[in-house]
Amino acid sequence: MSTRAGLGRTGAARTDPRGGPAARRPRAALDRAGRWVDALFRSHAALVYVFLYVPIALVVLFSFTAGTRSGELRGLSLRWYGTTLGDQFVIRALGNSLVVAFSTSIIATTFGTIAALALSRAPRVLRTVLEGLTYTAIIIPGIVIGIATLLFFVNVFGWLNPWIAWLWSSLGLGGRPPALGPGLHTVVAAHVVFTMAIVIVLVRTRLAGMDRSLIEASGDLYATPWRTFRQVTLPQLAPAILAGALLAFTFSFDDFVIASFVSGPGQPTLPMYVFASIRRGITPEINAIATLVLLVTLTVLFVVQLIYRRQARQAEALRAAAERVEAEFDDLAAGSAAAAA
Amino acid sequence: MTPPSLATASTSPTGQKTAGGWRIRLATALMLAPMSAWYFFLLVVPLGILLVFSVGERAPEGGYQPGLTLENYVNLSTRATAFGNTLWMAAAGTVLCILVGYPLAYYLATRAGTKKTVLLILVIVPFWTSFLIRTYAWLTILGNTGIPALLEAGGLGRVVLLNTPFAVLLGIVYNYLPLMVFPLFVSLERLDKRLLEASKDLGAGRWATFRQVTLPLTLPGLLSGAILVFIPIMGEYLIPALLGGGKVFFVGNALFDMYLQSRNWPFGSAAAIGLILVVLVAVSFYLWFGSRGRVERQVSLL
């Protein structure tokens, strides 16, 4: 949990050769059986990586076919990418998915983070209930969340719409009264339930492992609570918040099951569109869509990784600075004690 | 679930008892309000409605009409195949993930040397890519033009791979392996390597060391991995839908059918409640097993 302990561990491994990983031992020290075991582990790992990556690689490869059948490579071309990008249904589904995933990520991260900050100060009973609900939201299968949310919205809309119609006519407004219905907003509402729970767990774990002395030091240095939060607490929480936002985005962007229950008619998300296309028959176009989606997710992952590293460095710098200040304080205190003596 | 102590000590550690206490309480309430409202309206109320629907009756035109009957639950026995498939394949999938994942995690944690980080990231990257696409990728490989065609060309006769339990299990291991490897890796890396040296010095062979030292000490990681994998497989829909092709189906597939096709909502609600109960039993078993293991380890250390 604590980075310091982690640093200590690797440090120990470096100085104590016997505590270090077996791979650092000289090869000659391994007996014949040991080499066999090593080779076995190595080949098992290699096979697993082949297993993990070959299917994805084949999808990417087949997306470049010039032929019309999926699962074979007849000449190289980009024709299926042209088809995909010119397909307005694909573009619209992609747009829907991006809107849903961004909204889910922002709402879940904001509400989840502020709730995680306040949760430890809540009365014990309320805290227990909210913690229980958080874990419930995480362990309940997505399909159950989809069904339960569908039932909820069907009931709420069925109950609200007559009232809206009544209000509409009693206000003397002409035309058809507006009716509430399912749409992208209902998908976001359902996605936030479990992604917010994930953000809460991540941020609270980070809070529990946080260095308390920094907060105290900040108070000792006359920072206001808000300033302490902004300059000390928040930077330390940033990696957890970022990870939560990324997870929320990915889960929401990737979700097929919940969206198929609660999305509105004629507003499919990208996974819904792809699933329906697969059911109609596999074409190289699906491979092209899949490749584009892979490209987008990997880019996002890479960018987030860069931000994450920068922030980790900043947090480390902050900690180092705090330790320096602490040491100087100790020196000062020792100095004044000596002077007094 | 340790109570995080400090968290927002920044706001004022002693605030509760001073004159500013009400402001802190108000701030706390406001900060918890959106989350509580969301949980109440979109988790508690929906689950309540699900419970009410599960004892109702199917309206003639589909959907729901009020009622008070346990018939839906009794009728769940007609869906025993779906529940049976879900249970045995979730268990088998979890075991397979352990069998494939443990040696890999062990290799990564103890033998991969400097390539460790890169190799670990390579295990996790597929987890971040689309689940649907990962499952779809196997459709071509296992389909008629894929491996079966290769086998036939090699003179091994016709084999059907798609729409079999094998295909579904393959999809499960493929998709959930990263979730198993990660906790295993963490617990294997935390393992004090001096214990292994000590075991060796005391004359234990590789297998004895693994069985008596490594395995017991990494059991918590193994359990976390198992529960991380087992629970989502229980609610799986996509893998059986794509690779099981209607021949191998889970509770999730039955639920899709009951809600979106036959529109028997009360029966579907009962099945959903049944699924929740099975998951809860699994989690309780995990918690019980985990706590028992901890006590035993403490005793043996004493």
Interface residues (C-beta under 8 A of the other chain):
Chain A: A13 R18 G19 G20 P21 A22 A23 R24 A33 V37 D38 F41 R42 H44 A45 V48 Y49 F51 L52 Y53 P55 I56 L58 V59 F62 R69 S70 G71 E72 F111 G112 I114 A115 A116 L117 A118 L119 S120 R121 A122 L126 L130 E131 L133 T134 T136 A137 I139 I140 P141 G142 I143 V144 I145 I147 A148 T149 L150 L151 F152 N155 A189 A190 V192 V193 M196 I200 R204 L207 A208 M210 R212 I215 S218 G219 P225 T228 F229 V232 T233 T250 F253 D254 F256 V257 S260 F261 P271 V274 F275 I278 I282 I286 A290 V293 L294 T297 L298 L301
Chain B: M1 T2 P3 P4 S5 L6 A7 T8 A9 S10 T11 S12 I24 A27 T28 M31 L32 P34 M35 S36 W38 Y39 F41 L42 L43 V44 V45 P46 L47 I49 L50 F53 V100 P103 L104 Y106 Y107 L108 A109 T110 R111 A112 G113 L119 L122 V123 V125 P126 W128 T129 S130 F131 L132 I133 R134 Y136 A137 W138 L139 T140 I141 G143 T145 G146 Y174 L177 K193 R194 E197 R206 I231 P232 M234 G235 Y237 L238 L242 G252 L255 F256 Y259 L260 W265 G268 S269 A272 L275 I276 V279 V283
